[in-house]
């Protein structure tokens, strides 16, 4: 390699000597300076980019934590009526366990953003593990007091809710740090979608633990043990790779305030973040209330739990198929504009699912809704990173997920308020389903404005990874990328 560089430098030198014999003094001086710069570039050691096998250990831990934190969230939702009897309250009050969990996300988001920006995913994962550990055992303590103390259970639930942003917002930052452009979408998909998979476990398994109100403490104990075991590996994951995995992962981001200021001034961020937050919010609300949507029409809690599991499991399988294909094709925008109308249509046709008297109708719509929703999440998050780079991947992710969790809490409150206690049948949530469908369809056009409204959208991070040079970065992170 050294001999090759030496021969190349000698060849350039011979050519430049010949050129200088026929050049003016000014041209000769310019040519000499350029020659010196090129020779320096040839002799400078080139960075070595390498992906490490240990990246899978940290990714596996992110998956575990996202599963247990979401299972904790929906542990009461699928047995809301039985839990209401246990705590001697109403299902509406039980719904506040899910709602408070979602609002806790907002409180922890600034701290999540700081942790991911300053110390990377490892600190974020450790903080989440501690909060999950404490929250689960405090919840269990609330079930074992006599009488059961709902306030203690709520406090434990809020602690777990504070843990969620630290693991749900981490996948884009983790994939940016540990994976090259050939695997980022898949890594983000696996870690992000583990969260709703945990929700599926909560919907499906929790009812199996509970046959009567007296079984609630045992259910919370089993979940606490599983969650505790899942937190242990967090303290052993590496903080970062030994060397950068790609050119873009070697970039040093500007201060977090500057990045946030840059992000919120970009129209493309709002065009994507708003529908993303709405769909995440409705997914959270829909998952939390699915059993209560179906049971007034004669369906059982177990059938409601199965519908929730179908929603999530089919979505996971579909995302497992589509994510590697997206990693290869990079056709982010066209896929976003394909999945969004399907999601809006599913919320629309589900209005007629509960009165249909056939659970198969609900299962089919849930399956299609899950497939479209789960496929959209990693594509949207990764495309947002590409479109807003060099704003850090954790910044857009935190804002999108925070918006989704906040709207999820708001939608649960609104849907509960729209319960028709005097309707036929009593307690149905048809008005809530209509509200859900109208908003879900209304935001679809925003996604079709992507690439049309505002400045030209470029996938700058991909360009840098393919060899483009960063020519200039202003104080506001306006970046100029020069293709090679």
N, C-alpha and C positions, 0 to 999 in steps of 0.2 A: 504493500500500500504506500509506503514512504517513497519507494523508487518510482512508482507511478506518478505521485504528486510532483516529485522532483523533475521527471521528464516533461510533465505538463507545464511546469513553471518555466523550464528551459525553452520549450517550444514557443510559449507566449513571448518570452524575452527576445528570441530571435526575430519573431514577427514584428515586435514593437521596435527593435533596432532598425529593421528595414523600413518601417513606416516613418521613423523619425528622420531618416535620410531625405525623405521627400516631403516632410511636414514643415509648417511654419513654426516659429518659436512658441507661439501660444498653444498650437495644437500638440507640439511635442511635450510641453509641460503638462497639459491635461492628460495626455496618453500615459505619461510616466506615473502620475498620481493614481490613475485608474489601475495601472499594472500593479502598483504596490498594494492597493486594496484587494485586488483579485488574488494575488499571491498570499496575502494574509488570510483570506478566506479559505484558500486551499490548505494552508498549513494548520488552521484552527481545528481542534478536535471536534468531530461531529457528535451530537447527542445520540445516545442509544436508547431507543424506546422498547420497552418490554412489558408484557402482561404477566402477572404472577399467579401461580396456582392458589396461593393463600387468599386471593380475592374471594374465592368461593366460601371460605369460612365466615368472613364478615357478611357476605350476602345471605348465607344460611341463617345467621343470627338475626339479621333484619327481617327475614321471612318469619322466623319464630315469634319475634316480638310483635310484628304486625298481626299475626294470627291471634295471639293471646289477648292483645289489647282490644281487638274487635270482638272477640268472644266475650270478654268481660263487659263490653258495651251492651251487647244484645242478650246477655244471660237472663235478664228478666223479661225482655220484650215478648218472647214466644210463650211465656207462661204468665202473662200480665194478669189474667183473671184469678189464677190460683195465688199469685203473689199478693194481689190486693186482699184476698181473704186472709192470708197469713199475717199481713201487716195491719189488718182491720181498717182498710182504706178503700179507695176506688181505683179502677184501671187508669183513670185520667191522672191520678197522683203518681201511680207507678210509671206512667209515661215520662214523668219529670226526671226519672233516673237516666233515660236516654237523652232528654233535652239538656239537662245540666252537663252531661258528659260532652255534648257537642259544643256548648258555650265555653266550657273550660278550655277548649282548643284555642279560642281567641286570646285568652289570658296568657297562655304559654307561648304563643307564636313569636312575640318579640325576643324572648329568651332563646327559643329554638333557632331563630335567624342568627342571633349573635353566636351561639354555640357552633353552628355549622360553618359560619364564616371564619371564626377565629381558630377553632380547634378541629374542625372536620367532623366526620360522622361518629368517630369513636366516643367522644365526650357526650354527644347527643344520645347515643345508644345506652351509655352507662346511666345517664340521668333518667331515661325512660325506664330502665330496669329497676332502679331504686323506687321510683314512684309506683310502678306496677306491683312490686313486692309489698310495699306498705298498704296500698289501696285494697288489695285483695284480702289481706288478713284483717284489716279494719272492717271491711264489709262482712266478713265472717263473724267477727265479734258482735256486730249489730244484730245478726240473726240468732245468736246464742243467748242474748240477754233476755230477761223475762219481765215484762212482755218484750217482743222484738222491737228494737229501736230503729225506726225508719231514718231518723236524722243521722245516726252513726253510719248506716248503710249509704246514705247519700254522700256523706263526707268521704268515705272510701271510694265511691264512684267518681267523685270529682277529682280525687288524686289520680285515678287511672286516666280520667279525661285529660288531665294536665300532661300525662305521659305521651298521649297519642301523637301530638305534632312532632315530637322529637324523633319518632320512627317513621311516621307517614310522610314527612317532608324530606327525609334523608335520602331516599333512593336516587333521585336525580344527582345529588351531590356525590353519593357513593359511586354511581356508575361513571360520572365524570372523572373521578379520582382514580378509579381502579380498572376501568374498561376502555378499550379503544372504540372507534366508531363502528366496528363490526359487531359489537355486542351490547351497546348501551341501551337500545330500546328493549331488548330481551331482559337485561338486568333490571331496568326500571320497571318493566311489566311484572316480573316475578315478585319483586319486593313490594311494589305498590298493591298488586292484586292479592297478595297474601292477606291484606287487611280485610277485604270483603269475604275471603275464604273463611277467616275466623268468624265473621258474622254468620256464614252458612252453618258452621259447626254449632254456633250458639242457637240458631233457629232449629237445627235438626236434633242435636243431642240434648239440649236442656230439657225439652219436654219428656225425653226418655228417663231422665233422673227424677221427674216429679209426677207422682200419681195423686198426691194430696198436699194440702198446705204444709203439713208437718215435714215434707221432704225438701222444702226450700233450703234449710241450713246445710243438709248433706250436699245438695247441688252446688252451693257456694263453696263448700269445703273442697270438693273435687276440683273445681275450677281454680281455686287458690293454690292447690298443690301443683297442678299442671303449669300454672303461670309461674310459680316459684322456680320450678325446675328449668323452665325456658329462659329465665333471666341469668342463670349461672354463667354461660359461655361469654356473656357480654364483657366481662372483665379481662378476657384473654385475647381479644381481637387486636390486630396491629392497627396503628393509627394511620399509616400511609405506606404506599409502595416504596421500595428502596430507590427506584428511579422513575421518572415520568413514563406513563404508558402511551402517550401521544403528544404531539406538539401543543395542542390546546390545553392539555392537563398541566402543562408546565407554565401556563400563564398566571401571573400574579394579579389578582383582582384588586380594584380600587376600594377605598373605604365603603362600608355598607350604606351609609347615608347617601353617598354619591350614586351608588348603584340603584337604590330605591327611587331617588329623584329622577334618574334616567329612565327607569322602567315605567313609572306612572305617566310619563310624558309621551309614551309611544302608543298610538292608536291600536296597533296590532295586539298589544297586551290586553286592552279592554275588550276588544272584539273576541278574543279567545277566553279570557278569564271569566267574563260575565256568563256565557253559556255553560262553561265548565262548572262554575260554582252552582248554577241553577240545577244542572243535572246531578251533580254530587249531592246537593241538598235534597232533591226529590228522591234520589236513591236511598239516602239515609232515612228520610221520613217514611218512604214506602216500605223499607225493610223493617223499621220499628213498628209500623202499624198494620202490617200485612195480616197478621192473625186477627186483629180487631176489625179489619175490612171484611174478612171472609166469615167469621163466626156468626154474625147476625143472620146470615142466610142459611144456617144449619150446618156449616162445615165445622170440623173439629179443630182444636188447637194443633193436633198432630198434622192434619192436612195443611194448615197454615204454615207450620214449620217446614213441611216438605216443599211447599210452593217457594218459600224463601231459599231453601237449599237448591232447588232447581234454578232459580234466578242466578245464584252465585256459581254453582258448579258448572253449568253450561257456559257461563261467561268466562270462567277460568280456562276451560278446555278450548274455547274459541280463541282466547287471547294467547294461549300456548301455541296455537297454530299460526295466528296472524303476526305475532311479534317477530319471529325470526325472518318471515318474509319481508316485513317492513325494514328490518335491519339491512337486508340486501338491496331492496328497491329504493329506499329513502323517499317514497312517494307519500310524504306526510299529509300534505294539504288535500290531495284528492281523496284520501281515506277519511280524513276529518269530515269532509263534505258529503261523504257517503254514509257514515255511521249516524250523524246527527239527525237527519230526517227520519231514520228508522226508530230512533229513541223517541222522538216526538210522536210518531204514529203509534207506537206501543202504548204510551201513556193514554192516548186517545181511545184506542180500542179496548183498553182494560176497563173503561167505564162500565161496559156491559158484561164483564166477567162474573162479578158476584151474583147478579140476579139471574144468570144463565142456568143455575142449579146444577151445573156440571163442573167439577173441579178440573177436568182436563183442559177446558178453556183457559182457566187461570194458569195452569202449568205451561201451556204452549206460549202464551203471551209473556210470561215470566222468563221462559227460555230465550225467546228472541230479544227481549229487553236486556237480559243479562249479557248475551253475546255481543250486542252492539255497544252497550255501556262499557264493558270490560275491554273491548278492543279499542275504544276511543281514548281511554285514560292514558296509557303510556304514549300513544302517538301524540296526543295533545301536549303532554308535559315535555316530551323531547323536542317537538317542533317549536314550542315556546322558548326553550333554551337556545335552539338554533337561531330563531328569529330575533331574539333580544341580546344575543352574545355580543360583547363580553360582560354583560350583567351575569353574575354568578348563578348557577343552576338552582341553588337553594332559595334564591330571592323570589323568583316567579313561582316556584313550587309552593313556598310558604303562603304566599298571597292567594293562590288558587285554592289550596286545601282549606285555608282559614275561611275564605268566602263560602266554600261548600259546607263546612261544618256549621257556620253561623246560620246560613240559610236553612240547613237541615233542622236546626233547633226552631227557627221561626216557622217552618212549614209544619212541624209536628204540633206546635201551639195552634196554628191556624186550622189545621185538619181536625184537631180535637174540638176546637170551638165550633166547627161545622158539623159535628155529629148531630144527627137528626133523631133525638130521643123519642119524639112523638110520631116518627114516620113509620113506614111499612117496608121492612120490619123495623121495630124499635132499635135505636142505636146504630143505624146504618151510616156509612161514611160516603154516600154517593156524591154529596155536594163537594166533599174534599177531593174526590177523584176528578170531578169536572174542573175544579180550580187547578189541580195538578196538570191536567191535560192542556188547558188553555195557555198556561205559562210555558210549558215545555215546548209547545208548538210555536209560540210567539218568539222565542229566542233563536230558532233555527236560522232565520235570515242573517243574523249577525255573523255566523260562521261562513256564509257564502260571500261576505264582504272581505274575508281574508284574502290578501293578495290583490285586492281591487282598490280598497280605501287606504289612503296614507302612502308613505314612501314604498319604493320597491323593497320587497322582503327577500333577503339573501340568507342562505344557510352558512353564515360566516365561520362557525366552529368547524363544520365539515371542510370548508375551503382551506382553513389553516391546517387541518389534519392531512389534507391531500397535498400540502406543500406550499400553499400561499404564504406570503410574508405579511406580518403586521407592520405597516408603514408608519402609522401615526395613531395615537390615542389621546383625545382631548380630556380636559378635566371632567367633562360630562360623559365620558366613555363613548363619545362618537369615534368610531374606529374606521380606519382606512386599510383595506386589505388589498394587497397587490398580488395578482396571480402570477405564478412563475411561468 
